[in-house]
């Protein structure tokens, strides 16, 4: 039996970056930012359609991701860059970014496997959270 991996205290951040005035398609800029962030030791991230979710053990690593992303967009000719950063630093509990989504996914899956359709399962969770 493998020993259970030790969870560490991490910061989870949501980061998005947008060059302004560079046209409507910004995919090449996002790809460049992702490429430079992938070289940062200790940084894990997931790219979503609207932003990236970053995970690191130090705030410096998160801020480095922001800095290198701005730097690469400037080097590509962006004259104005807008970015957004939200950081969740929880010090009382060891966890990872996947823990933040695992709970709702498991609850929806349990409802689904009890015979509810996926739509009924999701709507049940949405309305439960609003109550």
Rosetta constraint file for C-alpha pairs under 8 A:
AtomPair CA 7 CA 94 HARMONIC 5.53 0.50
AtomPair CA 7 CA 95 HARMONIC 5.90 0.50
AtomPair CA 7 CA 96 HARMONIC 7.38 0.50
AtomPair CA 8 CA 57 HARMONIC 7.70 0.50
AtomPair CA 8 CA 94 HARMONIC 5.13 0.50
AtomPair CA 8 CA 95 HARMONIC 6.26 0.50
AtomPair CA 8 CA 96 HARMONIC 7.52 0.50
AtomPair CA 9 CA 57 HARMONIC 6.50 0.50
AtomPair CA 9 CA 90 HARMONIC 7.41 0.50
AtomPair CA 9 CA 91 HARMONIC 6.59 0.50
AtomPair CA 9 CA 93 HARMONIC 6.76 0.50
AtomPair CA 9 CA 94 HARMONIC 4.53 0.50
AtomPair CA 9 CA 95 HARMONIC 5.98 0.50
AtomPair CA 9 CA 96 HARMONIC 7.56 0.50
AtomPair CA 10 CA 55 HARMONIC 6.50 0.50
AtomPair CA 10 CA 56 HARMONIC 5.47 0.50
AtomPair CA 10 CA 57 HARMONIC 4.45 0.50
AtomPair CA 10 CA 58 HARMONIC 7.11 0.50
AtomPair CA 10 CA 89 HARMONIC 7.01 0.50
AtomPair CA 10 CA 90 HARMONIC 7.41 0.50
AtomPair CA 10 CA 94 HARMONIC 7.25 0.50
AtomPair CA 10 CA 95 HARMONIC 6.72 0.50
AtomPair CA 10 CA 96 HARMONIC 6.40 0.50
AtomPair CA 11 CA 54 HARMONIC 7.96 0.50
AtomPair CA 11 CA 55 HARMONIC 5.62 0.50
AtomPair CA 11 CA 56 HARMONIC 5.45 0.50
AtomPair CA 11 CA 57 HARMONIC 5.94 0.50
AtomPair CA 11 CA 58 HARMONIC 6.77 0.50
AtomPair CA 11 CA 59 HARMONIC 6.94 0.50
AtomPair CA 11 CA 87 HARMONIC 6.86 0.50
AtomPair CA 11 CA 88 HARMONIC 5.79 0.50
AtomPair CA 11 CA 89 HARMONIC 4.73 0.50
AtomPair CA 11 CA 90 HARMONIC 6.88 0.50
AtomPair CA 12 CA 53 HARMONIC 6.93 0.50
AtomPair CA 12 CA 54 HARMONIC 5.61 0.50
AtomPair CA 12 CA 55 HARMONIC 4.65 0.50
AtomPair CA 12 CA 56 HARMONIC 6.87 0.50
AtomPair CA 12 CA 87 HARMONIC 5.93 0.50
AtomPair CA 12 CA 88 HARMONIC 5.17 0.50
AtomPair CA 12 CA 89 HARMONIC 6.60 0.50
AtomPair CA 12 CA 96 HARMONIC 7.68 0.50
AtomPair CA 12 CA 97 HARMONIC 6.03 0.50
AtomPair CA 13 CA 53 HARMONIC 5.61 0.50
AtomPair CA 13 CA 54 HARMONIC 4.96 0.50
AtomPair CA 13 CA 55 HARMONIC 6.44 0.50
AtomPair CA 13 CA 62 HARMONIC 7.43 0.50
AtomPair CA 13 CA 85 HARMONIC 6.78 0.50
AtomPair CA 13 CA 86 HARMONIC 5.36 0.50
AtomPair CA 13 CA 87 HARMONIC 4.21 0.50
AtomPair CA 13 CA 88 HARMONIC 5.88 0.50
AtomPair CA 14 CA 51 HARMONIC 6.59 0.50
AtomPair CA 14 CA 52 HARMONIC 5.75 0.50
AtomPair CA 14 CA 53 HARMONIC 4.59 0.50
AtomPair CA 14 CA 54 HARMONIC 6.17 0.50
AtomPair CA 14 CA 84 HARMONIC 7.79 0.50
AtomPair CA 14 CA 85 HARMONIC 5.67 0.50
AtomPair CA 14 CA 86 HARMONIC 5.13 0.50
AtomPair CA 14 CA 87 HARMONIC 6.54 0.50
AtomPair CA 15 CA 51 HARMONIC 5.65 0.50
AtomPair CA 15 CA 52 HARMONIC 5.25 0.50
AtomPair CA 15 CA 53 HARMONIC 6.33 0.50
AtomPair CA 15 CA 54 HARMONIC 7.19 0.50
AtomPair CA 15 CA 66 HARMONIC 7.75 0.50
AtomPair CA 15 CA 83 HARMONIC 7.23 0.50
AtomPair CA 15 CA 84 HARMONIC 5.59 0.50
AtomPair CA 15 CA 85 HARMONIC 4.61 0.50
AtomPair CA 15 CA 86 HARMONIC 6.63 0.50
AtomPair CA 16 CA 50 HARMONIC 7.18 0.50
AtomPair CA 16 CA 51 HARMONIC 4.61 0.50
AtomPair CA 16 CA 52 HARMONIC 6.20 0.50
AtomPair CA 16 CA 83 HARMONIC 5.45 0.50
AtomPair CA 16 CA 84 HARMONIC 5.28 0.50
AtomPair CA 16 CA 85 HARMONIC 6.78 0.50
AtomPair CA 17 CA 30 HARMONIC 7.66 0.50
AtomPair CA 17 CA 51 HARMONIC 7.78 0.50
AtomPair CA 17 CA 69 HARMONIC 7.69 0.50
AtomPair CA 17 CA 70 HARMONIC 7.86 0.50
AtomPair CA 17 CA 81 HARMONIC 7.07 0.50
AtomPair CA 17 CA 82 HARMONIC 5.81 0.50
AtomPair CA 17 CA 83 HARMONIC 4.14 0.50
AtomPair CA 17 CA 84 HARMONIC 6.51 0.50
AtomPair CA 18 CA 26 HARMONIC 7.50 0.50
AtomPair CA 18 CA 81 HARMONIC 5.72 0.50
AtomPair CA 18 CA 82 HARMONIC 5.18 0.50
AtomPair CA 18 CA 83 HARMONIC 6.07 0.50
AtomPair CA 19 CA 26 HARMONIC 7.40 0.50
AtomPair CA 19 CA 29 HARMONIC 7.59 0.50
AtomPair CA 19 CA 73 HARMONIC 7.05 0.50
AtomPair CA 19 CA 78 HARMONIC 5.83 0.50
AtomPair CA 19 CA 79 HARMONIC 7.69 0.50
AtomPair CA 19 CA 80 HARMONIC 5.99 0.50
AtomPair CA 19 CA 81 HARMONIC 4.47 0.50
AtomPair CA 19 CA 82 HARMONIC 6.32 0.50
AtomPair CA 20 CA 78 HARMONIC 7.16 0.50
AtomPair CA 20 CA 79 HARMONIC 7.42 0.50
AtomPair CA 20 CA 80 HARMONIC 5.32 0.50
AtomPair CA 20 CA 81 HARMONIC 5.68 0.50
AtomPair CA 20 CA 82 HARMONIC 6.96 0.50
AtomPair CA 21 CA 78 HARMONIC 7.71 0.50
AtomPair CA 21 CA 79 HARMONIC 7.76 0.50
AtomPair CA 21 CA 80 HARMONIC 7.30 0.50
AtomPair CA 22 CA 26 HARMONIC 7.41 0.50
AtomPair CA 22 CA 78 HARMONIC 6.84 0.50
AtomPair CA 26 CA 30 HARMONIC 6.44 0.50
AtomPair CA 27 CA 31 HARMONIC 6.12 0.50
AtomPair CA 28 CA 32 HARMONIC 6.20 0.50
AtomPair CA 29 CA 33 HARMONIC 6.25 0.50
AtomPair CA 29 CA 73 HARMONIC 6.39 0.50
AtomPair CA 29 CA 76 HARMONIC 7.88 0.50
AtomPair CA 30 CA 34 HARMONIC 6.12 0.50
AtomPair CA 31 CA 35 HARMONIC 6.07 0.50
AtomPair CA 32 CA 36 HARMONIC 6.40 0.50
AtomPair CA 32 CA 69 HARMONIC 7.81 0.50
AtomPair CA 32 CA 72 HARMONIC 6.84 0.50
AtomPair CA 32 CA 73 HARMONIC 7.66 0.50
AtomPair CA 33 CA 37 HARMONIC 6.12 0.50
AtomPair CA 33 CA 68 HARMONIC 7.41 0.50
AtomPair CA 33 CA 69 HARMONIC 4.73 0.50
AtomPair CA 33 CA 70 HARMONIC 7.90 0.50
AtomPair CA 33 CA 72 HARMONIC 6.50 0.50
AtomPair CA 33 CA 73 HARMONIC 7.33 0.50
AtomPair CA 34 CA 38 HARMONIC 6.06 0.50
AtomPair CA 34 CA 69 HARMONIC 7.77 0.50
AtomPair CA 35 CA 39 HARMONIC 7.09 0.50
AtomPair CA 36 CA 40 HARMONIC 7.39 0.50
AtomPair CA 36 CA 68 HARMONIC 6.57 0.50
AtomPair CA 36 CA 69 HARMONIC 6.87 0.50
AtomPair CA 36 CA 72 HARMONIC 7.63 0.50
AtomPair CA 37 CA 43 HARMONIC 7.66 0.50
AtomPair CA 37 CA 65 HARMONIC 5.46 0.50
AtomPair CA 37 CA 68 HARMONIC 6.95 0.50
AtomPair CA 37 CA 69 HARMONIC 7.02 0.50
AtomPair CA 38 CA 43 HARMONIC 7.43 0.50
AtomPair CA 38 CA 44 HARMONIC 7.88 0.50
AtomPair CA 40 CA 61 HARMONIC 7.54 0.50
AtomPair CA 40 CA 64 HARMONIC 7.87 0.50
AtomPair CA 40 CA 65 HARMONIC 7.29 0.50
AtomPair CA 42 CA 56 HARMONIC 5.88 0.50
AtomPair CA 42 CA 57 HARMONIC 7.15 0.50
AtomPair CA 42 CA 61 HARMONIC 7.13 0.50
AtomPair CA 43 CA 54 HARMONIC 6.91 0.50
AtomPair CA 43 CA 55 HARMONIC 5.85 0.50
AtomPair CA 43 CA 56 HARMONIC 5.05 0.50
AtomPair CA 43 CA 61 HARMONIC 6.60 0.50
AtomPair CA 43 CA 62 HARMONIC 7.37 0.50
AtomPair CA 44 CA 54 HARMONIC 5.85 0.50
AtomPair CA 44 CA 55 HARMONIC 5.07 0.50
AtomPair CA 44 CA 56 HARMONIC 6.51 0.50
AtomPair CA 45 CA 52 HARMONIC 6.56 0.50
AtomPair CA 45 CA 53 HARMONIC 5.39 0.50
AtomPair CA 45 CA 54 HARMONIC 4.34 0.50
AtomPair CA 45 CA 55 HARMONIC 5.97 0.50
AtomPair CA 46 CA 52 HARMONIC 5.54 0.50
AtomPair CA 46 CA 53 HARMONIC 5.23 0.50
AtomPair CA 46 CA 54 HARMONIC 6.70 0.50
AtomPair CA 47 CA 51 HARMONIC 6.29 0.50
AtomPair CA 47 CA 52 HARMONIC 4.31 0.50
AtomPair CA 47 CA 53 HARMONIC 6.49 0.50
AtomPair CA 48 CA 52 HARMONIC 5.58 0.50
AtomPair CA 48 CA 53 HARMONIC 7.62 0.50
AtomPair CA 54 CA 62 HARMONIC 7.04 0.50
AtomPair CA 55 CA 62 HARMONIC 7.44 0.50
AtomPair CA 55 CA 96 HARMONIC 7.47 0.50
AtomPair CA 55 CA 97 HARMONIC 6.47 0.50
AtomPair CA 56 CA 61 HARMONIC 6.23 0.50
AtomPair CA 56 CA 62 HARMONIC 6.44 0.50
AtomPair CA 57 CA 61 HARMONIC 7.48 0.50
AtomPair CA 58 CA 62 HARMONIC 6.94 0.50
AtomPair CA 59 CA 63 HARMONIC 6.20 0.50
AtomPair CA 60 CA 64 HARMONIC 6.00 0.50
AtomPair CA 61 CA 65 HARMONIC 6.45 0.50
AtomPair CA 62 CA 66 HARMONIC 6.71 0.50
AtomPair CA 63 CA 67 HARMONIC 6.19 0.50
AtomPair CA 64 CA 68 HARMONIC 6.09 0.50
AtomPair CA 65 CA 69 HARMONIC 6.10 0.50
AtomPair CA 66 CA 70 HARMONIC 6.28 0.50
AtomPair CA 67 CA 71 HARMONIC 6.16 0.50
AtomPair CA 68 CA 72 HARMONIC 6.13 0.50
AtomPair CA 69 CA 73 HARMONIC 6.36 0.50
AtomPair CA 70 CA 74 HARMONIC 6.21 0.50
AtomPair CA 70 CA 81 HARMONIC 7.21 0.50
AtomPair CA 71 CA 75 HARMONIC 6.25 0.50
AtomPair CA 72 CA 76 HARMONIC 6.31 0.50
AtomPair CA 73 CA 77 HARMONIC 6.67 0.50
AtomPair CA 73 CA 78 HARMONIC 5.66 0.50
AtomPair CA 73 CA 81 HARMONIC 7.66 0.50
AtomPair CA 74 CA 78 HARMONIC 4.92 0.50
AtomPair CA 74 CA 79 HARMONIC 6.75 0.50
AtomPair CA 95 CA 99 HARMONIC 6.26 0.50
AtomPair CA 96 CA 100 HARMONIC 7.46 0.50
AtomPair CA 97 CA 101 HARMONIC 7.58 0.50
AtomPair CA 98 CA 102 HARMONIC 6.10 0.50
AtomPair CA 99 CA 103 HARMONIC 6.99 0.50
AtomPair CA 101 CA 105 HARMONIC 6.27 0.50
AtomPair CA 102 CA 106 HARMONIC 6.04 0.50
AtomPair CA 103 CA 107 HARMONIC 6.33 0.50
AtomPair CA 104 CA 108 HARMONIC 6.16 0.50
AtomPair CA 104 CA 125 HARMONIC 7.98 0.50
AtomPair CA 105 CA 109 HARMONIC 6.08 0.50
AtomPair CA 106 CA 110 HARMONIC 6.11 0.50
AtomPair CA 107 CA 111 HARMONIC 6.38 0.50
AtomPair CA 107 CA 125 HARMONIC 7.90 0.50
AtomPair CA 108 CA 112 HARMONIC 6.11 0.50
AtomPair CA 108 CA 118 HARMONIC 7.88 0.50
AtomPair CA 108 CA 121 HARMONIC 5.53 0.50
AtomPair CA 108 CA 122 HARMONIC 6.08 0.50
AtomPair CA 108 CA 125 HARMONIC 6.91 0.50
AtomPair CA 109 CA 113 HARMONIC 6.12 0.50
AtomPair CA 109 CA 121 HARMONIC 7.72 0.50
AtomPair CA 110 CA 114 HARMONIC 6.33 0.50
AtomPair CA 111 CA 115 HARMONIC 7.08 0.50
AtomPair CA 111 CA 116 HARMONIC 6.07 0.50
AtomPair CA 111 CA 121 HARMONIC 5.41 0.50
AtomPair CA 112 CA 116 HARMONIC 4.82 0.50
AtomPair CA 112 CA 117 HARMONIC 5.80 0.50
AtomPair CA 112 CA 118 HARMONIC 5.65 0.50
AtomPair CA 112 CA 120 HARMONIC 7.93 0.50
AtomPair CA 112 CA 121 HARMONIC 5.58 0.50
AtomPair CA 116 CA 120 HARMONIC 5.84 0.50
AtomPair CA 116 CA 121 HARMONIC 5.92 0.50
AtomPair CA 117 CA 121 HARMONIC 6.12 0.50
AtomPair CA 118 CA 122 HARMONIC 6.09 0.50
AtomPair CA 119 CA 123 HARMONIC 5.95 0.50
AtomPair CA 120 CA 124 HARMONIC 5.87 0.50
AtomPair CA 121 CA 125 HARMONIC 6.44 0.50
AtomPair CA 122 CA 126 HARMONIC 6.20 0.50
AtomPair CA 123 CA 127 HARMONIC 6.04 0.50
AtomPair CA 124 CA 128 HARMONIC 6.04 0.50
AtomPair CA 125 CA 129 HARMONIC 6.22 0.50
AtomPair CA 126 CA 130 HARMONIC 6.50 0.50
AtomPair CA 127 CA 131 HARMONIC 6.32 0.50
